Amino acid sequence: MDWTKIRVDVSGFKAEPESKSIAEDLFNKAIKSIPREYYPVVRHVVIEDRKIQHKYQADVRLDKFKLCLGLDYLCDYYASKKANGQKTP
């Protein structure tokens, strides 16, 4: 790549693909199925791919419990979609 040449980003001129907006909508609906008190730990572990780390073991256990409950809600969301015959990604 020649760093001396001027480069122009043309991505702003392209329309957003419909599949992207559909995927974002499905993602947002799935996230909304997780109760507010469980979402932070689900985001931390699943989306950010980080470990649960705390100074005290009791806090680690609490976050693991919240993670399991949050994932249960997410599983229930996808299971209900499948039971209703809706397509899941």
C-alpha positions in Angstrom: 0.0 0.0 0.0 1.3 3.4 -1.0 0.8 5.7 2.0 1.7 8.8 0.0 -1.4 8.4 -2.2 -4.7 10.0 -1.1 -7.3 7.5 -0.3 -11.1 8.1 -0.4 -13.5 6.0 1.6 -16.5 5.3 -0.5 -18.4 3.2 2.0 -20.6 6.1 2.9 -22.1 6.1 -0.6 -23.3 2.5 -0.5 -26.7 1.7 0.9 -26.8 -0.5 3.9 -27.6 -4.1 3.0 -31.1 -5.2 4.1 -29.6 -8.3 5.7 -27.5 -6.2 8.0 -30.6 -4.3 9.3 -32.5 -7.6 9.7 -29.6 -9.0 11.7 -29.4 -5.9 13.9 -33.1 -6.1 14.5 -32.9 -9.8 15.5 -29.9 -9.1 17.8 -31.7 -6.2 19.5 -34.9 -8.3 20.1 -32.8 -11.1 21.5 -30.9 -8.7 23.8 -34.2 -7.2 25.0 -35.3 -10.7 26.1 -32.6 -10.6 28.8 -33.7 -8.8 32.0 -31.8 -5.7 32.9 -30.2 -7.1 36.0 -28.6 -10.0 34.0 -27.6 -8.2 30.8 -24.3 -6.6 32.1 -22.7 -10.0 32.9 -24.1 -11.6 29.7 -22.6 -8.7 27.6 -19.3 -8.9 29.5 -18.9 -12.7 28.9 -20.7 -13.4 25.6 -20.3 -10.2 23.6 -17.0 -8.9 24.9 -15.5 -12.4 25.4 -14.1 -11.5 28.8 -13.8 -13.6 32.0 -15.7 -13.0 35.2 -13.1 -11.8 37.7 -13.7 -10.3 41.1 -11.6 -10.0 44.3 -14.1 -12.1 46.3 -15.3 -15.6 45.3 -18.9 -14.8 46.3 -19.0 -12.1 43.7 -17.7 -14.5 41.1 -20.4 -17.0 42.0 -23.1 -14.3 41.9 -22.0 -13.2 38.4 -21.9 -16.8 37.2 -25.5 -17.3 38.6 -26.6 -14.1 36.8 -24.9 -15.3 33.6 -26.8 -18.6 33.7 -30.1 -16.9 34.3 -29.5 -14.4 31.5 -28.6 -17.2 29.1 -31.7 -19.1 30.2 -33.8 -16.1 29.1 -32.0 -16.0 25.8 -32.5 -19.7 25.3 -36.2 -19.3 26.1 -36.4 -16.5 23.5 -34.9 -18.6 20.7 -36.9 -21.7 21.7 -40.1 -19.8 21.6 -39.2 -18.4 18.1 -38.5 -22.0 16.9 -41.8 -23.3 18.4 -43.7 -20.6 16.6 -42.0 -21.5 13.3 -40.0 -18.4 13.0 -36.6 -18.5 11.4 -33.6 -18.1 13.8 -30.2 -17.1 12.6 
